[in-house]
Amino acid sequence: MTDFLDINKTAPDDLKKMIAMAKDMKQARMGQPKATLDADQPLANHMVALIFEKPSTRTRVSFDVGVRQMGGQTMVLSGNDMQLGHGETIADTARVLSRYVDMIMIRTFEEATLLEMAEYASVPVINGLTNRSHPCQIMADIQTYEEHRGSIAGKKVVWTGDGNNVCASFLHAAGQFGFDMVFTGPEVLDPETVFVEEARAKGVSVTLERDAQKAVEGADLIVADTWVSMHDAQSTRERRHNQLRPYQVNEELMARAKPDALFMHCLPAHREEEVTSAVMDGPQSVIFDEAENRLHAQKAVMRFCLGK
Ligand code: CP
């Protein structure tokens, strides 16, 4: 049994095995009704707690459906409704939950909360997003890229806008899967230096480019995310919009990438802000495949965590 806390904390071979398993599990279910149980039932008799301290559509539904397809049961918990939101320590919560459930997925604010949960839980803990990273999303994104274009190794991925938690997990993945990254956005929203340096130390190229037009030249994949994340103060909204407007992904920007470049967004998106509807609904967009693959990739992550 093991935790899945971040892409840079999981061995590249294990990550690749999980992506391969996700593709196989997806293929095996093709055309079946969504509630059909997987043939091998790897989570039979397992209970999984899904804790949310922030809103969620994709993470909540895909984990819930994924556990059920694998024969397990879920308990979806809101941080506010638990004693966790009313003074009980994370360590005590982790120890108590470990007596009831076989695995914990948590979406929270501070990375420290996730790490403390993992330290004190005696069952596997999965990172369903913190302010610093979102590894399950990027596992789904790698699966999606590879389903459309083959191996992502050696490709050029361009992240546009805010160097946020999703960008951080893409940088983790660059080092582990061996692809190059360009971040294009204003300097004040650069990703944390530690993420950039760690990827570079693993032998991939990471470039910070202020000019979005230049950044996307030769790109295999262009990625956008909301300009104001869940953990950002709404008071920063106007300033961020002014800073990020030059980094909007539109048809003109997409045209500067490779002709077969893909567009990704983890969703939810703010149409006509960080990306235009023409791109989101256009032929290069794979946004709904990414959303679907949250289900398949996370099923592989859960099996990995439980040694199944
Ligand atoms: N991409 C993502 O994590 O979506 P939710 O916030 O809806 O879970």
Boltz pocket constraint, residues with backbone or C-beta under 6 A from the ligand:
constraints:
  - pocket:
      binder: B
      contacts: [[A, 55], [A, 56], [A, 57], [A, 58], [A, 59], [A, 60], [A, 128], [A, 129], [A, 137], [A, 266], [A, 267], [A, 268]]
      max_distance: 6.0
